[in-house]
Amino acid sequence: MPAELDKVFAWSSLLGACLIHQNLELGEVAAKNLLHLEPNVASHYVLISNIYSSAGLWNKATEVRKIMRQMGVKKEPGT
């Protein structure tokens, strides 16, 4: 498996775990790295937005969704 895919798997898994365990700080680090590797993958934005929402940081969650729209990244329904 290429090294880039290993990094994506690792950061993506970590971001998902941060949502489950409500770890905002580590989630932001994971999202930053993941969005650097795959800036056009909607699920990454949705996860960090959900982390912000869970923490009651509605402005940050809204900002993430706004960035998605600006970049033309769209979440497919049901995914």
PyMOL Python script that loads the backbone (N, CA, C, O; Angstrom):
from pymol import cmd

cmd.read_pdbstr("""\
ATOM      1  N   MET A   1       0.846  -1.180   0.000  1.00  0.00           N
ATOM      2  CA  MET A   1       0.000   0.000   0.000  1.00  0.00           C
ATOM      3  C   MET A   1       0.891   1.241   0.000  1.00  0.00           C
ATOM      4  O   MET A   1       1.846   1.314   0.773  1.00  0.00           O
ATOM      5  N   PRO A   2       0.592   2.212  -0.852  1.00  0.00           N
ATOM      6  CA  PRO A   2       1.396   3.436  -0.898  1.00  0.00           C
ATOM      7  C   PRO A   2       1.365   4.184   0.430  1.00  0.00           C
ATOM      8  O   PRO A   2       0.378   4.138   1.163  1.00  0.00           O
ATOM      9  N   ALA A   3       2.455   4.867   0.720  1.00  0.00           N
ATOM     10  CA  ALA A   3       2.583   5.585   1.992  1.00  0.00           C
ATOM     11  C   ALA A   3       1.489   6.626   2.178  1.00  0.00           C
ATOM     12  O   ALA A   3       1.018   6.828   3.297  1.00  0.00           O
ATOM     13  N   GLU A   4       1.075   7.292   1.097  1.00  0.00           N
ATOM     14  CA  GLU A   4       0.035   8.313   1.206  1.00  0.00           C
ATOM     15  C   GLU A   4      -1.289   7.708   1.683  1.00  0.00           C
ATOM     16  O   GLU A   4      -2.000   8.315   2.485  1.00  0.00           O
ATOM     17  N   LEU A   5      -1.613   6.513   1.188  1.00  0.00           N
ATOM     18  CA  LEU A   5      -2.844   5.855   1.626  1.00  0.00           C
ATOM     19  C   LEU A   5      -2.764   5.451   3.085  1.00  0.00           C
ATOM     20  O   LEU A   5      -3.760   5.531   3.805  1.00  0.00           O
ATOM     21  N   ASP A   6      -1.590   5.018   3.533  1.00  0.00           N
ATOM     22  CA  ASP A   6      -1.399   4.693   4.945  1.00  0.00           C
ATOM     23  C   ASP A   6      -1.678   5.913   5.809  1.00  0.00           C
ATOM     24  O   ASP A   6      -2.328   5.812   6.849  1.00  0.00           O
ATOM     25  N   LYS A   7      -1.180   7.073   5.370  1.00  0.00           N
ATOM     26  CA  LYS A   7      -1.395   8.312   6.122  1.00  0.00           C
ATOM     27  C   LYS A   7      -2.874   8.672   6.151  1.00  0.00           C
ATOM     28  O   LYS A   7      -3.404   9.069   7.189  1.00  0.00           O
ATOM     29  N   VAL A   8      -3.537   8.531   5.009  1.00  0.00           N
ATOM     30  CA  VAL A   8      -4.964   8.853   4.944  1.00  0.00           C
ATOM     31  C   VAL A   8      -5.744   7.937   5.879  1.00  0.00           C
ATOM     32  O   VAL A   8      -6.597   8.409   6.631  1.00  0.00           O
ATOM     33  N   PHE A   9      -5.465   6.635   5.844  1.00  0.00           N
ATOM     34  CA  PHE A   9      -6.140   5.695   6.741  1.00  0.00           C
ATOM     35  C   PHE A   9      -5.917   6.069   8.194  1.00  0.00           C
ATOM     36  O   PHE A   9      -6.860   6.087   8.985  1.00  0.00           O
ATOM     37  N   ALA A  10      -4.682   6.367   8.547  1.00  0.00           N
ATOM     38  CA  ALA A  10      -4.348   6.684   9.934  1.00  0.00           C
ATOM     39  C   ALA A  10      -5.062   7.962  10.399  1.00  0.00           C
ATOM     40  O   ALA A  10      -5.683   7.972  11.462  1.00  0.00           O
ATOM     41  N   TRP A  11      -4.976   9.038   9.604  1.00  0.00           N
ATOM     42  CA  TRP A  11      -5.600  10.301   9.995  1.00  0.00           C
ATOM     43  C   TRP A  11      -7.115  10.178  10.017  1.00  0.00           C
ATOM     44  O   TRP A  11      -7.774  10.740  10.892  1.00  0.00           O
ATOM     45  N   SER A  12      -7.664   9.450   9.064  1.00  0.00           N
ATOM     46  CA  SER A  12      -9.110   9.271   9.008  1.00  0.00           C
ATOM     47  C   SER A  12      -9.616   8.478  10.216  1.00  0.00           C
ATOM     48  O   SER A  12     -10.632   8.830  10.815  1.00  0.00           O
ATOM     49  N   SER A  13      -8.918   7.431  10.563  1.00  0.00           N
ATOM     50  CA  SER A  13      -9.287   6.629  11.736  1.00  0.00           C
ATOM     51  C   SER A  13      -9.195   7.460  13.004  1.00  0.00           C
ATOM     52  O   SER A  13     -10.063   7.385  13.873  1.00  0.00           O
ATOM     53  N   LEU A  14      -8.142   8.247  13.101  1.00  0.00           N
ATOM     54  CA  LEU A  14      -7.961   9.094  14.275  1.00  0.00           C
ATOM     55  C   LEU A  14      -9.076  10.138  14.369  1.00  0.00           C
ATOM     56  O   LEU A  14      -9.596  10.399  15.455  1.00  0.00           O
ATOM     57  N   LEU A  15      -9.439  10.729  13.240  1.00  0.00           N
ATOM     58  CA  LEU A  15     -10.502  11.733  13.238  1.00  0.00           C
ATOM     59  C   LEU A  15     -11.823  11.111  13.680  1.00  0.00           C
ATOM     60  O   LEU A  15     -12.555  11.710  14.468  1.00  0.00           O
ATOM     61  N   GLY A  16     -12.130   9.935  13.188  1.00  0.00           N
ATOM     62  CA  GLY A  16     -13.350   9.240  13.613  1.00  0.00           C
ATOM     63  C   GLY A  16     -13.345   8.926  15.103  1.00  0.00           C
ATOM     64  O   GLY A  16     -14.368   9.053  15.776  1.00  0.00           O
ATOM     65  N   ALA A  17     -12.187   8.515  15.611  1.00  0.00           N
ATOM     66  CA  ALA A  17     -12.065   8.220  17.042  1.00  0.00           C
ATOM     67  C   ALA A  17     -12.238   9.487  17.877  1.00  0.00           C
ATOM     68  O   ALA A  17     -12.793   9.445  18.976  1.00  0.00           O
ATOM     69  N   CYS A  18     -11.761  10.608  17.351  1.00  0.00           N
ATOM     70  CA  CYS A  18     -11.904  11.881  18.068  1.00  0.00           C
ATOM     71  C   CYS A  18     -13.374  12.280  18.195  1.00  0.00           C
ATOM     72  O   CYS A  18     -13.775  12.864  19.202  1.00  0.00           O
ATOM     73  N   LEU A  19     -14.169  11.968  17.185  1.00  0.00           N
ATOM     74  CA  LEU A  19     -15.598  12.237  17.274  1.00  0.00           C
ATOM     75  C   LEU A  19     -16.221  11.364  18.361  1.00  0.00           C
ATOM     76  O   LEU A  19     -16.984  11.856  19.193  1.00  0.00           O
ATOM     77  N   ILE A  20     -15.901  10.088  18.355  1.00  0.00           N
ATOM     78  CA  ILE A  20     -16.460   9.155  19.336  1.00  0.00           C
ATOM     79  C   ILE A  20     -16.065   9.537  20.760  1.00  0.00           C
ATOM     80  O   ILE A  20     -16.892   9.496  21.670  1.00  0.00           O
ATOM     81  N   HIS A  21     -14.801   9.908  20.948  1.00  0.00           N
ATOM     82  CA  HIS A  21     -14.267  10.189  22.283  1.00  0.00           C
ATOM     83  C   HIS A  21     -14.257  11.674  22.629  1.00  0.00           C
ATOM     84  O   HIS A  21     -13.732  12.070  23.670  1.00  0.00           O
ATOM     85  N   GLN A  22     -14.837  12.493  21.757  1.00  0.00           N
ATOM     86  CA  GLN A  22     -14.978  13.934  21.971  1.00  0.00           C
ATOM     87  C   GLN A  22     -13.648  14.610  22.295  1.00  0.00           C
ATOM     88  O   GLN A  22     -13.543  15.374  23.256  1.00  0.00           O
ATOM     89  N   ASN A  23     -12.638  14.319  21.481  1.00  0.00           N
ATOM     90  CA  ASN A  23     -11.326  14.923  21.653  1.00  0.00           C
ATOM     91  C   ASN A  23     -11.140  16.005  20.587  1.00  0.00           C
ATOM     92  O   ASN A  23     -10.687  15.731  19.476  1.00  0.00           O
ATOM     93  N   LEU A  24     -11.491  17.214  20.943  1.00  0.00           N
ATOM     94  CA  LEU A  24     -11.486  18.340  20.011  1.00  0.00           C
ATOM     95  C   LEU A  24     -10.075  18.693  19.541  1.00  0.00           C
ATOM     96  O   LEU A  24      -9.846  18.867  18.344  1.00  0.00           O
ATOM     97  N   GLU A  25      -9.135  18.799  20.470  1.00  0.00           N
ATOM     98  CA  GLU A  25      -7.773  19.207  20.107  1.00  0.00           C
ATOM     99  C   GLU A  25      -7.134  18.252  19.106  1.00  0.00           C
ATOM    100  O   GLU A  25      -6.615  18.678  18.074  1.00  0.00           O
ATOM    101  N   LEU A  26      -7.174  16.988  19.411  1.00  0.00           N
ATOM    102  CA  LEU A  26      -6.579  15.996  18.523  1.00  0.00           C
ATOM    103  C   LEU A  26      -7.357  15.899  17.207  1.00  0.00           C
ATOM    104  O   LEU A  26      -6.773  15.649  16.153  1.00  0.00           O
ATOM    105  N   GLY A  27      -8.669  16.097  17.275  1.00  0.00           N
ATOM    106  CA  GLY A  27      -9.492  16.091  16.076  1.00  0.00           C
ATOM    107  C   GLY A  27      -9.095  17.197  15.112  1.00  0.00           C
ATOM    108  O   GLY A  27      -9.075  16.989  13.899  1.00  0.00           O
ATOM    109  N   GLU A  28      -8.779  18.368  15.643  1.00  0.00           N
ATOM    110  CA  GLU A  28      -8.346  19.475  14.791  1.00  0.00           C
ATOM    111  C   GLU A  28      -7.017  19.162  14.109  1.00  0.00           C
ATOM    112  O   GLU A  28      -6.825  19.501  12.942  1.00  0.00           O
ATOM    113  N   VAL A  29      -6.112  18.527  14.822  1.00  0.00           N
ATOM    114  CA  VAL A  29      -4.820  18.143  14.236  1.00  0.00           C
ATOM    115  C   VAL A  29      -5.039  17.109  13.132  1.00  0.00           C
ATOM    116  O   VAL A  29      -4.477  17.218  12.043  1.00  0.00           O
ATOM    117  N   ALA A  30      -5.860  16.112  13.429  1.00  0.00           N
ATOM    118  CA  ALA A  30      -6.138  15.065  12.443  1.00  0.00           C
ATOM    119  C   ALA A  30      -6.810  15.657  11.206  1.00  0.00           C
ATOM    120  O   ALA A  30      -6.449  15.315  10.080  1.00  0.00           O
ATOM    121  N   ALA A  31      -7.780  16.540  11.408  1.00  0.00           N
ATOM    122  CA  ALA A  31      -8.487  17.146  10.278  1.00  0.00           C
ATOM    123  C   ALA A  31      -7.545  17.978   9.421  1.00  0.00           C
ATOM    124  O   ALA A  31      -7.601  17.915   8.193  1.00  0.00           O
ATOM    125  N   LYS A  32      -6.689  18.750  10.054  1.00  0.00           N
ATOM    126  CA  LYS A  32      -5.735  19.582   9.317  1.00  0.00           C
ATOM    127  C   LYS A  32      -4.875  18.717   8.397  1.00  0.00           C
ATOM    128  O   LYS A  32      -4.712  19.029   7.217  1.00  0.00           O
ATOM    129  N   ASN A  33      -4.335  17.645   8.935  1.00  0.00           N
ATOM    130  CA  ASN A  33      -3.477  16.755   8.144  1.00  0.00           C
ATOM    131  C   ASN A  33      -4.263  16.020   7.073  1.00  0.00           C
ATOM    132  O   ASN A  33      -3.792  15.865   5.946  1.00  0.00           O
ATOM    133  N   LEU A  34      -5.444  15.573   7.417  1.00  0.00           N
ATOM    134  CA  LEU A  34      -6.270  14.831   6.472  1.00  0.00           C
ATOM    135  C   LEU A  34      -6.734  15.719   5.325  1.00  0.00           C
ATOM    136  O   LEU A  34      -6.730  15.294   4.170  1.00  0.00           O
ATOM    137  N   LEU A  35      -7.134  16.949   5.635  1.00  0.00           N
ATOM    138  CA  LEU A  35      -7.583  17.860   4.588  1.00  0.00           C
ATOM    139  C   LEU A  35      -6.436  18.318   3.700  1.00  0.00           C
ATOM    140  O   LEU A  35      -6.647  18.705   2.551  1.00  0.00           O
ATOM    141  N   HIS A  36      -5.230  18.272   4.234  1.00  0.00           N
ATOM    142  CA  HIS A  36      -4.045  18.557   3.411  1.00  0.00           C
ATOM    143  C   HIS A  36      -3.834  17.435   2.389  1.00  0.00           C
ATOM    144  O   HIS A  36      -3.484  17.693   1.238  1.00  0.00           O
ATOM    145  N   LEU A  37      -4.052  16.183   2.824  1.00  0.00           N
ATOM    146  CA  LEU A  37      -3.853  15.026   1.949  1.00  0.00           C
ATOM    147  C   LEU A  37      -5.001  14.840   0.954  1.00  0.00           C
ATOM    148  O   LEU A  37      -4.778  14.502  -0.209  1.00  0.00           O
ATOM    149  N   GLU A  38      -6.223  15.063   1.421  1.00  0.00           N
ATOM    150  CA  GLU A  38      -7.416  14.851   0.587  1.00  0.00           C
ATOM    151  C   GLU A  38      -8.401  16.006   0.781  1.00  0.00           C
ATOM    152  O   GLU A  38      -9.386  15.866   1.506  1.00  0.00           O
ATOM    153  N   PRO A  39      -8.139  17.137   0.139  1.00  0.00           N
ATOM    154  CA  PRO A  39      -8.984  18.318   0.364  1.00  0.00           C
ATOM    155  C   PRO A  39     -10.380  18.242  -0.263  1.00  0.00           C
ATOM    156  O   PRO A  39     -11.225  19.086   0.035  1.00  0.00           O
ATOM    157  N   ASN A  40     -10.636  17.272  -1.107  1.00  0.00           N
ATOM    158  CA  ASN A  40     -11.929  17.199  -1.791  1.00  0.00           C
ATOM    159  C   ASN A  40     -12.811  16.046  -1.329  1.00  0.00           C
ATOM    160  O   ASN A  40     -13.728  15.643  -2.044  1.00  0.00           O
ATOM    161  N   VAL A  41     -12.543  15.515  -0.147  1.00  0.00           N
ATOM    162  CA  VAL A  41     -13.335  14.399   0.379  1.00  0.00           C
ATOM    163  C   VAL A  41     -14.290  14.938   1.445  1.00  0.00           C
ATOM    164  O   VAL A  41     -13.868  15.384   2.513  1.00  0.00           O
ATOM    165  N   ALA A  42     -15.571  14.886   1.133  1.00  0.00           N
ATOM    166  CA  ALA A  42     -16.588  15.499   1.987  1.00  0.00           C
ATOM    167  C   ALA A  42     -16.640  14.906   3.393  1.00  0.00           C
ATOM    168  O   ALA A  42     -16.872  15.635   4.357  1.00  0.00           O
ATOM    169  N   SER A  43     -16.428  13.606   3.525  1.00  0.00           N
ATOM    170  CA  SER A  43     -16.566  12.971   4.835  1.00  0.00           C
ATOM    171  C   SER A  43     -15.596  13.541   5.868  1.00  0.00           C
ATOM    172  O   SER A  43     -15.905  13.563   7.059  1.00  0.00           O
ATOM    173  N   HIS A  44     -14.434  13.998   5.425  1.00  0.00           N
ATOM    174  CA  HIS A  44     -13.477  14.588   6.361  1.00  0.00           C
ATOM    175  C   HIS A  44     -14.032  15.882   6.949  1.00  0.00           C
ATOM    176  O   HIS A  44     -13.917  16.128   8.150  1.00  0.00           O
ATOM    177  N   TYR A  45     -14.629  16.701   6.098  1.00  0.00           N
ATOM    178  CA  TYR A  45     -15.230  17.962   6.551  1.00  0.00           C
ATOM    179  C   TYR A  45     -16.412  17.694   7.478  1.00  0.00           C
ATOM    180  O   TYR A  45     -16.589  18.370   8.492  1.00  0.00           O
ATOM    181  N   VAL A  46     -17.210  16.703   7.117  1.00  0.00           N
ATOM    182  CA  VAL A  46     -18.385  16.382   7.919  1.00  0.00           C
ATOM    183  C   VAL A  46     -17.964  15.921   9.311  1.00  0.00           C
ATOM    184  O   VAL A  46     -18.585  16.306  10.302  1.00  0.00           O
ATOM    185  N   LEU A  47     -16.922  15.105   9.396  1.00  0.00           N
ATOM    186  CA  LEU A  47     -16.466  14.631  10.703  1.00  0.00           C
ATOM    187  C   LEU A  47     -15.998  15.780  11.592  1.00  0.00           C
ATOM    188  O   LEU A  47     -16.390  15.853  12.756  1.00  0.00           O
ATOM    189  N   ILE A  48     -15.170  16.674  11.066  1.00  0.00           N
ATOM    190  CA  ILE A  48     -14.694  17.770  11.914  1.00  0.00           C
ATOM    191  C   ILE A  48     -15.843  18.708  12.262  1.00  0.00           C
ATOM    192  O   ILE A  48     -15.890  19.247  13.368  1.00  0.00           O
ATOM    193  N   SER A  49     -16.770  18.907  11.328  1.00  0.00           N
ATOM    194  CA  SER A  49     -17.947  19.719  11.618  1.00  0.00           C
ATOM    195  C   SER A  49     -18.770  19.090  12.747  1.00  0.00           C
ATOM    196  O   SER A  49     -19.262  19.794  13.629  1.00  0.00           O
ATOM    197  N   ASN A  50     -18.915  17.773  12.714  1.00  0.00           N
ATOM    198  CA  ASN A  50     -19.662  17.071  13.763  1.00  0.00           C
ATOM    199  C   ASN A  50     -18.936  17.133  15.109  1.00  0.00           C
ATOM    200  O   ASN A  50     -19.576  17.203  16.158  1.00  0.00           O
ATOM    201  N   ILE A  51     -17.609  17.107  15.079  1.00  0.00           N
ATOM    202  CA  ILE A  51     -16.842  17.252  16.317  1.00  0.00           C
ATOM    203  C   ILE A  51     -17.103  18.627  16.921  1.00  0.00           C
ATOM    204  O   ILE A  51     -17.336  18.750  18.124  1.00  0.00           O
ATOM    205  N   TYR A  52     -17.061  19.660  16.082  1.00  0.00           N
ATOM    206  CA  TYR A  52     -17.346  21.013  16.566  1.00  0.00           C
ATOM    207  C   TYR A  52     -18.776  21.114  17.105  1.00  0.00           C
ATOM    208  O   TYR A  52     -19.008  21.708  18.159  1.00  0.00           O
ATOM    209  N   SER A  53     -19.719  20.538  16.386  1.00  0.00           N
ATOM    210  CA  SER A  53     -21.117  20.583  16.834  1.00  0.00           C
ATOM    211  C   SER A  53     -21.291  19.888  18.176  1.00  0.00           C
ATOM    212  O   SER A  53     -21.987  20.391  19.058  1.00  0.00           O
ATOM    213  N   SER A  54     -20.659  18.735  18.329  1.00  0.00           N
ATOM    214  CA  SER A  54     -20.750  17.989  19.588  1.00  0.00           C
ATOM    215  C   SER A  54     -20.184  18.778  20.760  1.00  0.00           C
ATOM    216  O   SER A  54     -20.630  18.631  21.898  1.00  0.00           O
ATOM    217  N   ALA A  55     -19.195  19.618  20.466  1.00  0.00           N
ATOM    218  CA  ALA A  55     -18.578  20.441  21.507  1.00  0.00           C
ATOM    219  C   ALA A  55     -19.330  21.753  21.717  1.00  0.00           C
ATOM    220  O   ALA A  55     -18.936  22.567  22.553  1.00  0.00           O
ATOM    221  N   GLY A  56     -20.411  21.962  20.963  1.00  0.00           N
ATOM    222  CA  GLY A  56     -21.181  23.191  21.086  1.00  0.00           C
ATOM    223  C   GLY A  56     -20.553  24.380  20.378  1.00  0.00           C
ATOM    224  O   GLY A  56     -20.937  25.525  20.619  1.00  0.00           O
ATOM    225  N   LEU A  57     -19.591  24.113  19.508  1.00  0.00           N
ATOM    226  CA  LEU A  57     -18.908  25.176  18.764  1.00  0.00           C
ATOM    227  C   LEU A  57     -19.598  25.361  17.414  1.00  0.00           C
ATOM    228  O   LEU A  57     -19.052  25.007  16.369  1.00  0.00           O
ATOM    229  N   TRP A  58     -20.786  25.911  17.453  1.00  0.00           N
ATOM    230  CA  TRP A  58     -21.631  26.020  16.270  1.00  0.00           C
ATOM    231  C   TRP A  58     -21.020  26.922  15.208  1.00  0.00           C
ATOM    232  O   TRP A  58     -21.163  26.651  14.015  1.00  0.00           O
ATOM    233  N   ASN A  59     -20.345  27.984  15.617  1.00  0.00           N
ATOM    234  CA  ASN A  59     -19.720  28.885  14.639  1.00  0.00           C
ATOM    235  C   ASN A  59     -18.630  28.175  13.838  1.00  0.00           C
ATOM    236  O   ASN A  59     -18.513  28.361  12.627  1.00  0.00           O
ATOM    237  N   LYS A  60     -17.833  27.360  14.533  1.00  0.00           N
ATOM    238  CA  LYS A  60     -16.771  26.621  13.838  1.00  0.00           C
ATOM    239  C   LYS A  60     -17.367  25.560  12.913  1.00  0.00           C
ATOM    240  O   LYS A  60     -16.872  25.346  11.806  1.00  0.00           O
ATOM    241  N   ALA A  61     -18.415  24.907  13.365  1.00  0.00           N
ATOM    242  CA  ALA A  61     -19.078  23.897  12.531  1.00  0.00           C
ATOM    243  C   ALA A  61     -19.641  24.543  11.270  1.00  0.00           C
ATOM    244  O   ALA A  61     -19.522  23.994  10.175  1.00  0.00           O
ATOM    245  N   THR A  62     -20.248  25.700  11.431  1.00  0.00           N
ATOM    246  CA  THR A  62     -20.799  26.426  10.288  1.00  0.00           C
ATOM    247  C   THR A  62     -19.688  26.863   9.343  1.00  0.00           C
ATOM    248  O   THR A  62     -19.858  26.821   8.124  1.00  0.00           O
ATOM    249  N   GLU A  63     -18.564  27.278   9.888  1.00  0.00           N
ATOM    250  CA  GLU A  63     -17.428  27.711   9.068  1.00  0.00           C
ATOM    251  C   GLU A  63     -16.899  26.549   8.219  1.00  0.00           C
ATOM    252  O   GLU A  63     -16.557  26.743   7.052  1.00  0.00           O
ATOM    253  N   VAL A  64     -16.832  25.366   8.786  1.00  0.00           N
ATOM    254  CA  VAL A  64     -16.375  24.188   8.038  1.00  0.00           C
ATOM    255  C   VAL A  64     -17.326  23.911   6.877  1.00  0.00           C
ATOM    256  O   VAL A  64     -16.877  23.641   5.763  1.00  0.00           O
ATOM    257  N   ARG A  65     -18.628  23.975   7.124  1.00  0.00           N
ATOM    258  CA  ARG A  65     -19.618  23.739   6.063  1.00  0.00           C
ATOM    259  C   ARG A  65     -19.517  24.824   4.984  1.00  0.00           C
ATOM    260  O   ARG A  65     -19.699  24.549   3.797  1.00  0.00           O
ATOM    261  N   LYS A  66     -19.229  26.042   5.406  1.00  0.00           N
ATOM    262  CA  LYS A  66     -19.061  27.145   4.454  1.00  0.00           C
ATOM    263  C   LYS A  66     -17.847  26.902   3.558  1.00  0.00           C
ATOM    264  O   LYS A  66     -17.904  27.145   2.352  1.00  0.00           O
ATOM    265  N   ILE A  67     -16.753  26.424   4.144  1.00  0.00           N
ATOM    266  CA  ILE A  67     -15.545  26.109   3.374  1.00  0.00           C
ATOM    267  C   ILE A  67     -15.851  25.008   2.360  1.00  0.00           C
ATOM    268  O   ILE A  67     -15.383  25.056   1.222  1.00  0.00           O
ATOM    269  N   MET A  68     -16.639  24.020   2.778  1.00  0.00           N
ATOM    270  CA  MET A  68     -17.034  22.948   1.854  1.00  0.00           C
ATOM    271  C   MET A  68     -17.737  23.523   0.629  1.00  0.00           C
ATOM    272  O   MET A  68     -17.424  23.167  -0.507  1.00  0.00           O
ATOM    273  N   ARG A  69     -18.690  24.418   0.880  1.00  0.00           N
ATOM    274  CA  ARG A  69     -19.429  25.027  -0.235  1.00  0.00           C
ATOM    275  C   ARG A  69     -18.503  25.827  -1.142  1.00  0.00           C
ATOM    276  O   ARG A  69     -18.603  25.744  -2.366  1.00  0.00           O
ATOM    277  N   GLN A  70     -17.601  26.601  -0.540  1.00  0.00           N
ATOM    278  CA  GLN A  70     -16.679  27.424  -1.319  1.00  0.00           C
ATOM    279  C   GLN A  70     -15.770  26.574  -2.202  1.00  0.00           C
ATOM    280  O   GLN A  70     -15.426  26.973  -3.314  1.00  0.00           O
ATOM    281  N   MET A  71     -15.386  25.410  -1.706  1.00  0.00           N
ATOM    282  CA  MET A  71     -14.495  24.528  -2.458  1.00  0.00           C
ATOM    283  C   MET A  71     -15.253  23.606  -3.412  1.00  0.00           C
ATOM    284  O   MET A  71     -14.644  22.879  -4.196  1.00  0.00           O
ATOM    285  N   GLY A  72     -16.563  23.638  -3.341  1.00  0.00           N
ATOM    286  CA  GLY A  72     -17.359  22.789  -4.219  1.00  0.00           C
ATOM    287  C   GLY A  72     -17.412  21.335  -3.763  1.00  0.00           C
ATOM    288  O   GLY A  72     -17.715  20.445  -4.558  1.00  0.00           O
ATOM    289  N   VAL A  73     -17.123  21.094  -2.503  1.00  0.00           N
ATOM    290  CA  VAL A  73     -17.147  19.740  -1.944  1.00  0.00           C
ATOM    291  C   VAL A  73     -18.553  19.477  -1.456  1.00  0.00           C
ATOM    292  O   VAL A  73     -19.091  20.238  -0.651  1.00  0.00           O
ATOM    293  N   LYS A  74     -19.161  18.384  -1.947  1.00  0.00           N
ATOM    294  CA  LYS A  74     -20.526  18.061  -1.572  1.00  0.00           C
ATOM    295  C   LYS A  74     -20.606  16.649  -0.997  1.00  0.00           C
ATOM    296  O   LYS A  74     -19.988  15.714  -1.507  1.00  0.00           O
ATOM    297  N   LYS A  75     -21.372  16.521   0.061  1.00  0.00           N
ATOM    298  CA  LYS A  75     -21.603  15.214   0.669  1.00  0.00           C
ATOM    299  C   LYS A  75     -22.724  14.534  -0.109  1.00  0.00           C
ATOM    300  O   LYS A  75     -23.768  15.133  -0.366  1.00  0.00           O
ATOM    301  N   GLU A  76     -22.500  13.306  -0.472  1.00  0.00           N
ATOM    302  CA  GLU A  76     -23.524  12.520  -1.144  1.00  0.00           C
ATOM    303  C   GLU A  76     -24.532  12.044  -0.089  1.00  0.00           C
ATOM    304  O   GLU A  76     -24.126  11.533   0.955  1.00  0.00           O
ATOM    305  N   PRO A  77     -25.815  12.200  -0.340  1.00  0.00           N
ATOM    306  CA  PRO A  77     -26.830  11.746   0.623  1.00  0.00           C
ATOM    307  C   PRO A  77     -26.668  10.262   0.944  1.00  0.00           C
ATOM    308  O   PRO A  77     -26.443   9.440   0.056  1.00  0.00           O
ATOM    309  N   GLY A  78     -26.787   9.938   2.223  1.00  0.00           N
ATOM    310  CA  GLY A  78     -26.716   8.552   2.647  1.00  0.00           C
ATOM    311  C   GLY A  78     -25.317   8.009   2.824  1.00  0.00           C
ATOM    312  O   GLY A  78     -25.153   6.822   3.109  1.00  0.00           O
ATOM    313  N   THR A  79     -24.298   8.844   2.663  1.00  0.00           N
ATOM    314  CA  THR A  79     -22.937   8.347   2.854  1.00  0.00           C
ATOM    315  C   THR A  79     -22.325   8.918   4.086  1.00  0.00           C
ATOM    316  O   THR A  79     -21.177   8.609   4.406  1.00  0.00           O
TER     317      THR A  79
END
""", "prot")
cmd.dss("prot")
cmd.show_as("cartoon", "prot")
cmd.util.cbc("prot")
cmd.orient("prot")
